[in-house]
Amino acid sequence: MRFTLTDTPPDRCPCDLLALPVPEPGTLHGEAADVDRAVKGRLVEIARAEGFSGKPNRTVLLHVPDGPARRILLVGVGRDPASERLRRYGAVAIRRARELRAARVALATSIGEGLGGTPDEAVRAVAEGAGLGAYAFNRYRKAENDAEVAEAIVIARRGDREMLGRAMRDADVAVRATYRARDLVNEPANVLTPSALAEIAKEVADQSGLEHRVIDYEEARAMGMGLFAAVAQGSAQPPKFIVLEYRPNGARRTVALVGKGITFDSGGLSIKTASGMKTMKGDMAGAAAVIAAMGALRELGVSVRVLGIAAATENMINGAAMRPGDIVRGLSGLTVEITNTDAEGRLVLADGLAYAVRAGADEVIDLATLTGASVVALGDWTAGVMGNNQPLIDRLLAAAASTGEQLWQLPLYEEFLDAMRGDISDLKNSAGRAGGAERAAAFLGEFAGSTPWAHLDIAGPAFAESAPPAPYLPAGGTGFGVRTLLRYLTSLG
């Protein structure tokens, strides 16, 4: 789908479908009122007849065969039409356009005086929503004659044209990066092995001008990455510790992104149930978000050095698999007793965090589908954030709020770390279910040390099994975290 920006009035824009955002109580203002006058009041008439009140995501369709827009779609945006409502409006409009087989869609961004934020914020939100809402993963389905939207015309009559153009470009970059993460998560585990993920990371590096390194099993062991190697030793698939580096001219600060890359998680000897295993191809969503975000940095002109680390392996069962009771030493020098082999994500992340600290990161952000406890605490659609540096956490919360990705801070009290201390080792990798998300984060914090660090537990929102709450979220991989990371990194001077 191609995006274009125009200042043509909506009532004069030639297209197959014209979408108009309408707040509650459904009264047409501004440009929507202009369109209604152009069609001789028929929009108001049909809206009244169908009881349209502007409630979020509700729609009314009018056919206008003799107008520049063949069909007009009113989309409700609720009582508080901020950026997230406009993002959802864009997705609703584009999904309806596909149902109607509309190839050329125009999306108005103006709601009314003083509503919807600044013009450039509105443009970015609508374009993001439309782009994200058009996503489909059909690679393994028999070819069907699905209708696709060829062009989305975003109408913005107010605002600085350069700022509007930049907002449109940034939205397009974020959408494409999110698509990449979604595709990676949706790939089956027999296709997306650690080696395949490493090859894709190399392609991203080549396309985006990044430095690229892959550390294999033997090298990881020689370097002292005993935790990463312990998880990997139970699989026939060779692990890959992937490092991407973005280094712009004049960068004075380094941010490291560390992603959990378990391409399939059986639970190891502490084996999962069949139902618990069915979506475990998505246990690499953190690594997918990191790789996808790294590929977008140059296009967005990010000014800081960024290290992207994806610790990729399977967690499987064979004669060499790690056992409960094993004690393993990680890259940081700390020893860990394996009390549960299904608490493997924190092990690969621990060596990833230690690697980032050794590489000179000024701050570290990790993303992982880490604990079911986070889902119990926050539900399916909110990620938990914890860390050792409140200013960093506050900046991430602000970045997430601007994207509509739901992020909530959980506490890290001293007793959470106390629970993770080992009896015959420095740490143990699991200490029961109570406070599971916080205990896991406290464990990880020991490997970040004094380096500013934030941990995002994305176990809930990374993969949609139930109906997503936002129309721009698909079933399956959602690409959660990509847009938050990009917003955060572009905000750094």
C-alpha positions as CSV (number, residue, x, y, z in Angstrom):
1,M,0.0,0.0,0.0
2,R,1.4,3.4,-1.0
3,F,0.9,6.5,1.1
4,T,0.5,9.9,-0.3
5,L,-0.1,13.3,1.4
6,T,-2.5,15.9,0.0
7,D,-4.1,19.2,1.0
8,T,-7.1,18.7,-1.4
9,P,-10.4,19.3,0.4
10,P,-12.1,16.0,1.2
11,D,-15.2,16.9,-0.7
12,R,-13.1,17.3,-3.9
13,C,-10.7,14.3,-3.5
14,P,-11.2,11.6,-6.2
15,C,-11.1,8.1,-4.6
16,D,-13.0,4.9,-4.2
17,L,-13.6,5.5,-0.5
18,L,-13.4,8.7,1.6
19,A,-13.2,8.1,5.3
20,L,-14.1,10.9,7.8
21,P,-13.5,10.7,11.6
22,V,-16.4,11.8,13.7
23,P,-16.4,12.3,17.5
24,E,-19.3,11.7,19.8
25,P,-22.2,12.6,19.8
26,G,-22.0,12.1,16.0
27,T,-22.4,15.7,14.9
28,L,-20.5,16.5,11.7
29,H,-18.1,19.4,12.1
30,G,-15.6,21.1,9.8
31,E,-14.5,19.1,6.8
32,A,-17.1,16.4,7.5
33,A,-19.8,19.1,7.4
34,D,-18.4,20.4,4.1
35,V,-18.6,16.9,2.6
36,D,-22.2,16.5,3.9
37,R,-23.2,19.8,2.2
38,A,-21.6,18.6,-1.0
39,V,-23.8,15.5,-1.0
40,K,-26.9,17.6,-0.1
41,G,-27.3,16.4,3.5
42,R,-27.4,12.7,2.8
43,L,-24.6,11.9,5.3
44,V,-26.5,13.4,8.2
45,E,-29.7,11.7,7.0
46,I,-28.2,8.2,6.8
47,A,-26.3,8.7,10.1
48,R,-29.6,9.5,11.9
49,A,-31.3,6.6,10.2
50,E,-28.7,4.2,11.4
51,G,-28.3,5.7,14.9
52,F,-24.7,6.7,14.4
53,S,-23.4,8.5,17.4
54,G,-19.7,8.7,16.9
55,K,-18.9,5.9,19.3
56,P,-15.4,4.4,18.7
57,N,-15.0,2.2,15.6
58,R,-18.7,2.4,14.6
59,T,-19.2,3.2,10.9
60,V,-21.8,4.4,8.4
61,L,-21.4,4.0,4.7
62,L,-22.9,6.2,1.9
63,H,-22.7,5.4,-1.8
64,V,-22.2,8.5,-4.0
65,P,-21.8,7.2,-7.6
66,D,-21.9,10.7,-9.0
67,G,-19.3,12.3,-6.7
68,P,-15.5,12.5,-6.7
69,A,-15.6,9.9,-3.8
70,R,-17.7,7.0,-4.9
71,R,-18.3,6.0,-1.2
72,I,-18.1,7.9,2.0
73,L,-17.4,6.2,5.3
74,L,-18.1,7.9,8.7
75,V,-16.0,6.4,11.5
76,G,-16.6,7.1,15.1
77,V,-13.7,8.2,17.2
78,G,-15.4,8.7,20.6
79,R,-15.4,11.5,23.1
80,D,-11.7,12.0,23.4
81,P,-10.3,11.7,19.9
82,A,-6.6,11.9,20.7
83,S,-3.8,10.2,18.7
84,E,-4.8,6.6,19.7
85,R,-8.4,7.1,18.5
86,L,-7.1,8.4,15.2
87,R,-4.8,5.4,14.9
88,R,-7.8,3.1,15.4
89,Y,-9.9,5.2,13.0
90,G,-7.2,4.7,10.3
91,A,-7.2,0.9,10.8
92,V,-11.1,0.7,10.8
93,A,-11.2,2.7,7.5
94,I,-8.6,0.6,5.8
95,R,-10.1,-2.7,6.8
96,R,-13.5,-1.6,5.6
97,A,-11.9,-0.5,2.4
98,R,-10.6,-4.0,1.8
99,E,-14.0,-5.4,2.4
100,L,-15.4,-3.0,-0.1
101,R,-12.6,-3.7,-2.6
102,A,-11.7,0.0,-2.7
103,A,-8.3,0.4,-4.3
104,R,-7.8,4.1,-3.6
105,V,-8.8,5.4,-0.2
106,A,-8.7,8.9,1.2
107,L,-8.4,9.5,4.9
108,A,-9.3,12.8,6.4
109,T,-7.3,13.7,9.5
110,S,-9.2,16.8,10.7
111,I,-12.0,16.2,13.3
112,G,-12.9,19.7,14.4
113,E,-11.3,22.8,15.9
114,G,-9.2,21.9,18.9
115,L,-9.7,18.1,18.5
116,G,-7.2,15.4,17.5
117,G,-3.9,17.1,18.5
118,T,-1.5,18.9,16.1
119,P,-1.8,18.3,12.4
120,D,1.4,16.3,12.2
121,E,0.4,14.1,15.1
122,A,-2.9,13.4,13.4
123,V,-1.2,12.6,10.1
124,R,1.2,10.2,11.8
125,A,-1.5,8.5,13.9
126,V,-3.9,8.0,10.9
127,A,-1.1,6.7,8.6
128,E,0.2,4.3,11.3
129,G,-3.3,3.0,11.9
130,A,-4.0,2.5,8.3
131,G,-0.7,0.8,7.6
132,L,-0.9,-1.5,10.6
133,G,-4.5,-2.3,9.9
134,A,-3.7,-3.5,6.4
135,Y,-1.4,-6.3,7.6
136,A,-2.1,-9.9,6.8
137,F,0.2,-13.0,7.1
138,N,-0.9,-15.2,4.2
139,R,2.4,-16.9,3.2
140,Y,1.2,-20.4,3.9
141,R,-2.3,-20.1,2.5
142,K,-3.5,-21.1,-0.9
143,A,-3.5,-17.9,-3.1
144,E,-6.8,-16.1,-2.9
145,N,-8.1,-13.1,-4.8
146,D,-8.0,-10.9,-1.7
147,A,-8.6,-7.2,-2.4
148,E,-5.8,-4.9,-1.4
149,V,-5.7,-1.2,-1.0
150,A,-3.2,0.2,-3.5
151,E,-3.1,3.8,-2.3
152,A,-3.9,5.5,1.0
153,I,-4.3,9.3,0.6
154,V,-3.9,11.2,3.8
155,I,-5.6,14.5,3.7
156,A,-4.1,17.3,5.8
157,R,-5.0,20.9,5.0
158,R,-3.4,22.6,8.0
159,G,0.1,22.4,9.3
160,D,3.7,22.9,8.1
161,R,4.1,20.8,5.0
162,E,7.6,19.7,5.9
163,M,6.5,18.5,9.3
164,L,3.6,16.7,7.8
165,G,5.8,15.0,5.3
166,R,8.2,13.9,8.0
167,A,5.3,12.6,10.1
168,M,4.1,10.6,7.1
169,R,7.6,9.2,6.5
170,D,8.1,8.3,10.1
171,A,4.8,6.5,10.2
172,D,5.7,4.5,7.0
173,V,9.0,3.4,8.5
174,A,7.4,2.4,11.8
175,V,4.7,0.4,9.9
176,R,7.3,-1.5,7.8
177,A,9.4,-2.3,10.9
178,T,6.4,-3.6,12.7
179,Y,5.4,-5.7,9.7
180,R,8.9,-7.3,9.8
181,A,8.6,-8.1,13.5
182,R,5.1,-9.6,13.0
183,D,6.3,-11.7,10.1
184,L,9.2,-13.1,12.2
185,V,6.8,-14.0,15.1
186,N,4.3,-15.6,12.8
187,E,6.8,-17.9,11.0
188,P,6.6,-21.5,12.2
189,A,9.5,-22.7,14.3
190,N,10.5,-25.3,11.7
191,V,11.2,-22.4,9.3
192,L,12.5,-19.7,11.6
193,T,15.3,-21.6,13.3
194,P,18.1,-19.6,15.1
195,S,20.2,-20.0,11.9
196,A,17.3,-18.6,9.8
197,L,16.9,-15.7,12.2
198,A,20.6,-14.9,11.9
199,E,20.4,-14.9,8.1
200,I,17.5,-12.5,8.3
201,A,19.4,-10.3,10.7
202,K,22.3,-10.2,8.2
203,E,19.9,-9.1,5.4
204,V,18.6,-6.4,7.7
205,A,22.2,-5.3,8.4
206,D,23.1,-5.3,4.7
207,Q,20.0,-3.3,3.8
208,S,20.4,-0.8,6.6
209,G,24.1,-0.2,6.7
210,L,24.6,-1.9,10.1
211,E,27.6,-3.9,11.4
212,H,26.8,-7.5,11.9
213,R,28.3,-10.3,14.0
214,V,27.0,-13.8,14.8
215,I,28.5,-15.8,17.7
216,D,28.0,-19.6,17.5
217,Y,27.8,-22.2,20.3
218,E,31.5,-22.9,20.6
219,E,32.5,-19.3,20.6
220,A,29.8,-18.4,23.1
221,R,31.2,-21.1,25.4
222,A,34.7,-19.9,25.0
223,M,33.7,-16.3,25.8
224,G,32.0,-17.5,29.0
225,M,28.4,-17.4,27.9
226,G,27.5,-20.5,30.0
227,L,23.9,-19.5,30.5
228,F,23.1,-19.0,26.8
229,A,25.0,-22.3,26.0
230,A,23.2,-24.2,28.7
231,V,19.8,-23.5,27.1
232,A,21.1,-24.2,23.6
233,Q,22.7,-27.6,24.4
234,G,19.3,-29.4,24.5
235,S,18.5,-28.6,20.8
236,A,19.7,-30.1,17.5
237,Q,19.4,-26.6,16.0
238,P,22.6,-24.6,16.5
239,P,22.2,-21.4,18.5
240,K,23.1,-17.9,17.2
241,F,24.0,-15.0,19.4
242,I,23.3,-12.1,17.0
243,V,24.8,-8.6,17.4
244,L,23.8,-5.7,15.1
245,E,25.4,-2.3,15.5
246,Y,24.2,1.1,14.3
247,R,26.9,3.8,14.5
248,P,26.0,7.2,13.2
249,N,28.6,9.9,12.8
250,G,29.2,11.9,16.0
251,A,27.3,9.6,18.3
252,R,28.3,10.2,21.9
253,R,26.0,7.7,23.6
254,T,25.3,4.0,23.3
255,V,21.9,2.3,23.8
256,A,21.7,-1.5,23.8
257,L,18.6,-3.4,22.9
258,V,18.5,-7.0,24.1
259,G,15.9,-9.4,22.8
260,K,14.9,-12.9,24.0
261,G,15.1,-15.1,20.9
262,I,13.8,-18.5,21.9
263,T,12.6,-19.7,18.5
264,F,10.7,-22.6,20.1
265,D,10.2,-23.3,23.8
266,S,9.2,-26.8,24.9
267,G,10.0,-26.0,28.5
268,G,13.0,-28.4,28.5
269,L,12.9,-31.1,31.0
270,S,10.4,-29.0,33.0
271,I,8.2,-29.6,30.0
272,K,5.2,-27.4,29.2
273,T,1.7,-28.8,28.6
274,A,0.4,-29.2,25.1
275,S,-1.7,-26.1,25.4
276,G,1.1,-24.2,26.9
277,M,3.4,-25.1,23.9
278,K,1.1,-24.2,21.0
279,T,2.2,-20.5,20.6
280,M,5.8,-21.0,21.6
281,K,7.0,-20.2,18.1
282,G,6.4,-16.7,19.3
283,D,8.8,-16.9,22.2
284,M,11.3,-14.9,20.1
285,A,9.1,-11.8,19.9
286,G,11.6,-9.7,21.9
287,A,14.4,-10.6,19.4
288,A,12.0,-9.9,16.5
289,A,11.3,-6.4,17.9
290,V,15.0,-5.7,18.3
291,I,16.0,-6.8,14.8
292,A,13.1,-4.9,13.2
293,A,13.8,-1.7,15.1
294,M,17.5,-1.9,14.2
295,G,16.6,-2.0,10.5
296,A,14.7,1.3,10.8
297,L,17.3,3.5,12.7
298,R,19.1,4.9,9.7
299,E,15.9,5.9,7.9
300,L,14.7,7.7,11.0
301,G,18.1,9.5,11.5
302,V,18.6,8.2,15.1
303,S,21.6,10.1,16.5
304,V,22.9,7.6,19.1
305,R,24.9,4.4,18.7
306,V,22.6,1.4,19.1
307,L,23.6,-2.2,19.8
308,G,20.9,-4.7,18.9
309,I,21.4,-8.1,20.6
310,A,19.3,-11.2,19.9
311,A,20.1,-14.3,21.9
312,A,18.6,-17.0,19.6
313,T,18.2,-20.6,20.4
314,E,15.6,-23.3,21.0
315,N,14.8,-24.7,24.4
316,M,14.4,-28.4,23.7
317,I,15.0,-31.9,25.2
318,N,17.8,-34.3,24.4
319,G,20.4,-36.2,26.3
320,A,22.5,-33.1,26.7
321,A,19.7,-30.8,27.9
322,M,20.3,-28.8,31.1
323,R,18.7,-30.4,34.2
324,P,17.1,-29.0,37.3
325,G,19.9,-28.7,39.9
326,D,22.7,-27.9,37.3
327,I,24.8,-24.9,38.2
328,V,26.1,-22.7,35.4
329,R,28.3,-19.7,35.2
330,G,27.4,-16.8,32.9
331,L,29.4,-14.1,31.1
332,S,29.2,-11.8,34.1
333,G,30.9,-14.4,36.3
334,L,27.8,-15.0,38.4
335,T,26.7,-18.6,38.9
336,V,23.1,-19.7,38.6
337,E,21.4,-22.9,39.8
338,I,18.8,-24.2,37.3
339,T,15.7,-24.8,39.4
340,N,13.3,-24.8,36.4
341,T,14.4,-25.4,32.8
342,D,11.3,-23.6,31.6
343,A,12.7,-20.4,33.1
344,E,15.2,-20.3,30.2
345,G,14.5,-16.8,28.8
346,R,16.1,-15.0,31.7
347,L,19.2,-17.2,31.2
348,V,19.8,-16.1,27.6
349,L,18.9,-12.5,28.4
350,A,21.4,-12.6,31.3
351,D,24.3,-13.2,29.0
352,G,22.9,-10.7,26.5
353,L,22.8,-8.0,29.2
354,A,26.3,-8.9,30.4
355,Y,27.5,-8.6,26.7
356,A,25.9,-5.2,26.4
357,V,27.5,-3.9,29.6
358,R,30.9,-5.2,28.4
359,A,30.4,-3.5,25.0
360,G,30.1,-0.1,26.8
361,A,26.4,0.5,26.7
362,D,25.3,3.7,28.5
363,E,21.9,2.2,29.0
364,V,20.2,-1.2,28.3
365,I,16.6,-2.1,27.4
366,D,15.6,-5.7,27.1
367,L,12.4,-7.1,25.7
368,A,11.1,-10.6,26.4
369,T,8.0,-12.8,26.4
370,L,9.3,-13.7,29.9
371,T,6.6,-14.6,32.4
372,G,3.0,-15.7,32.5
373,A,2.9,-13.8,35.8
374,S,3.0,-10.6,33.9
375,V,-0.1,-11.6,31.9
376,V,-1.9,-12.6,35.2
377,A,-1.0,-9.2,36.7
378,L,-1.6,-6.9,33.6
379,G,-3.8,-8.9,31.2
380,D,-3.2,-9.8,27.5
381,W,-2.6,-6.3,26.2
382,T,-0.3,-4.6,28.6
383,A,3.5,-5.1,29.0
384,G,5.2,-4.7,32.4
385,V,8.3,-2.5,32.7
386,M,10.8,-2.6,35.6
387,G,14.3,-1.5,36.0
388,N,17.0,0.2,38.0
389,N,16.7,3.7,36.6
390,Q,13.5,5.7,37.0
391,P,14.3,8.4,34.4
392,L,14.9,5.7,31.8
393,I,11.6,4.0,32.7
394,D,9.7,7.4,32.6
395,R,11.1,8.0,29.1
396,L,10.0,4.6,27.9
397,L,6.5,5.1,29.4
398,A,6.2,8.4,27.6
399,A,7.3,6.8,24.3
400,A,4.8,3.9,24.7
401,A,2.0,6.3,25.5
402,S,2.6,8.2,22.2
403,T,2.3,5.0,20.2
404,G,-0.7,3.5,21.9
405,E,1.4,0.5,23.1
406,Q,0.3,-0.2,26.7
407,L,3.1,-0.3,29.3
408,W,2.8,-0.3,33.1
409,Q,5.5,-0.1,35.7
410,L,5.7,-2.9,38.2
411,P,7.8,-2.6,41.5
412,L,11.2,-4.1,42.1
413,Y,11.4,-4.4,45.9
414,E,14.4,-5.9,47.7
415,E,12.6,-9.1,48.6
416,F,12.2,-10.0,44.9
417,L,15.9,-10.3,44.6
418,D,16.3,-12.0,48.0
419,A,14.0,-14.7,46.6
420,M,16.3,-15.3,43.7
421,R,19.5,-15.7,45.7
422,G,20.9,-19.3,45.6
423,D,21.7,-21.6,48.5
424,I,24.8,-23.0,46.8
425,S,25.2,-20.5,43.9
426,D,25.0,-16.7,43.5
427,L,21.4,-16.9,42.0
428,K,18.8,-19.4,41.1
429,N,16.7,-19.0,37.9
430,S,13.3,-19.5,39.5
431,A,11.7,-19.1,42.9
432,G,8.0,-20.1,42.5
433,R,5.0,-18.3,41.0
434,A,4.4,-15.5,43.6
435,G,5.7,-12.2,42.1
436,G,7.0,-14.1,39.2
437,A,7.4,-11.2,36.8
438,E,9.2,-9.1,39.4
439,R,11.4,-11.9,40.6
440,A,12.5,-12.6,37.0
441,A,13.3,-8.9,36.5
442,A,15.2,-8.8,39.8
443,F,17.3,-11.7,38.5
444,L,18.0,-9.9,35.3
445,G,19.0,-6.7,37.1
446,E,22.0,-8.5,38.6
447,F,23.5,-8.8,35.1
448,A,22.9,-5.2,34.2
449,G,24.7,-4.1,37.3
450,S,24.9,-0.3,37.8
451,T,24.2,0.4,34.1
452,P,20.8,2.1,33.6
453,W,18.5,-0.7,32.6
454,A,14.9,-1.3,31.8
455,H,13.1,-4.6,31.3
456,L,9.9,-5.0,29.2
457,D,8.0,-8.2,29.9
458,I,5.9,-8.4,26.7
459,A,4.5,-11.9,27.3
460,G,0.9,-10.6,27.0
461,P,0.7,-8.2,24.1
462,A,3.4,-9.9,21.8
463,F,1.0,-12.5,20.5
464,A,-2.8,-12.2,20.1
465,E,-4.7,-15.4,20.6
466,S,-8.0,-13.7,21.6
467,A,-9.7,-10.8,19.7
468,P,-7.3,-7.8,19.9
469,P,-8.7,-4.5,21.4
470,A,-7.4,-2.3,18.7
471,P,-8.3,-2.8,15.0
472,Y,-4.7,-2.3,13.9
473,L,-3.6,-5.4,15.9
474,P,-3.8,-8.7,14.0
475,A,-4.2,-12.2,15.3
476,G,-0.8,-13.8,15.9
477,G,2.3,-11.7,16.2
478,T,1.6,-8.0,16.9
479,G,5.1,-6.5,16.6
480,F,4.7,-5.0,20.1
481,G,7.6,-2.9,21.2
482,V,8.9,-1.9,17.8
483,R,7.1,1.5,17.7
484,T,7.9,2.3,21.4
485,L,11.6,1.6,20.8
486,L,11.6,3.8,17.6
487,R,9.8,6.6,19.4
488,Y,12.2,6.4,22.3
489,L,15.4,6.3,20.2
490,T,14.4,9.1,17.9
491,S,13.7,11.2,21.0
492,L,17.3,11.0,22.2
493,G,19.6,13.9,21.2
